[in-house]
Amino acid sequence: MSSLHAQTTDITAEAVAALVASRDILLAAGRFRQAADREKQVAELYKGDAGDAAKARDAYERAAGWYAQEGAAA
């Protein structure tokens, strides 16, 4: 693995961890739309930088469920 790839992987993992922590706080506060926005960002990181289609799909599905709870369009 190249040094640049390792750095990108580490940064992506840190970004996902920060977004998940933020999402969890928002969920605990009942702010489903904002939590869904963070989960959508997680999905985009998985889809792009991490190249993990299965995790991206799962995150998009969770976000869609929370958007639906708020009656918002994804």
MOKA-V566388 format. One record per residue. N is the residue number from 1. OMEGA is omega in radians with two decimals (NA if undefined). NEAR is the number of other ideal C-beta (glycine too) atoms within 10 Angstrom. D_CENTER is the distance of its C-alpha to the mean C-alpha in Angstrom with 2 decimals. Layout:
N,OMEGA,NEAR,D_CENTER + N,OMEGA,NEAR,D_CENTER
//
This chain:
1,-3.14,6,24.63 + 2,3.14,7,25.24 + 3,3.13,7,24.68 + 4,3.12,8,22.48 + 5,3.12,9,20.26 + 6,3.11,10,20.09 + 7,3.14,10,19.21 + 8,3.12,13,16.38 + 9,3.13,13,15.03 + 10,-3.14,10,15.50 + 11,3.11,12,13.90 + 12,3.13,17,10.71 + 13,3.11,13,10.79 + 14,3.12,10,11.64 + 15,3.11,15,8.94 + 16,-3.14,19,6.24 + 17,3.13,11,8.90 + 18,3.12,13,9.47 + 19,3.12,20,6.26 + 20,3.10,14,6.59 + 21,3.10,11,10.22 + 22,3.12,17,10.03 + 23,-3.11,24,8.31 + 24,3.08,12,11.09 + 25,3.14,13,13.68 + 26,3.11,19,13.03 + 27,3.14,16,13.28 + 28,3.12,9,16.42 + 29,-3.14,10,17.80 + 30,-3.12,10,17.39 + 31,-2.99,16,15.36 + 32,3.14,20,13.41 + 33,3.14,15,12.98 + 34,3.08,17,11.51 + 35,3.11,24,9.13 + 36,3.09,25,8.25 + 37,3.12,19,7.93 + 38,-3.14,23,5.37 + 39,3.07,27,3.35 + 40,3.08,20,4.85 + 41,3.07,18,4.33 + 42,-3.14,25,1.74 + 43,-3.13,23,4.41 + 44,3.07,15,6.72 + 45,3.10,20,6.89 + 46,-3.11,21,7.60 + 47,-3.05,16,9.88 + 48,-3.01,11,11.58 + 49,-3.07,15,12.12 + 50,-3.14,18,11.68 + 51,-3.11,10,13.34 + 52,-3.05,16,12.08 + 53,-3.11,10,12.51 + 54,3.11,8,12.58 + 55,3.10,16,9.22 + 56,3.13,18,7.85 + 57,-3.14,13,10.27 + 58,3.14,15,9.50 + 59,3.08,25,5.92 + 60,3.14,19,7.83 + 61,3.08,11,10.60 + 62,3.14,17,9.25 + 63,3.14,23,8.27 + 64,3.11,15,11.73 + 65,3.13,13,13.39 + 66,3.05,23,12.54 + 67,-3.13,19,13.60 + 68,3.11,13,16.67 + 69,3.14,13,17.51 + 70,-3.09,14,17.81 + 71,-3.09,8,19.64 + 72,3.03,12,17.50 + 73,-3.13,6,17.01 + 74,NA,13,13.57
//
